[in-house]
């Protein structure tokens, strides 16, 4: 009995079974159907997970690029705004536009209302 099992397990015998189609015959599928279905399910899960992860990675890369662009825009606008706030820049802009506004000589005063 053990000799027949050893003969059946011989690599050439397994190769012959695969090539002849006996490996996937009705007997094999019926005997190991749950194992085959399990392996098929695991393979499907692996493929689905791989596809999902790849898709998610691409989306994350796109979002990172958008974030970098938004940071650059924010930095540029912030620097422009800071330069406009400076008093010398404001005075120069008033002179360029020839607006008749002069800087006050006294500091502003608080008005208290009772």
Secondary structure as UniProt FT lines:
FT   HELIX           2..8
FT   HELIX           11..20
FT   HELIX           22..24
FT   HELIX           26..31
FT   HELIX           33..85
FT   HELIX           87..96
FT   TURN            97..98
//
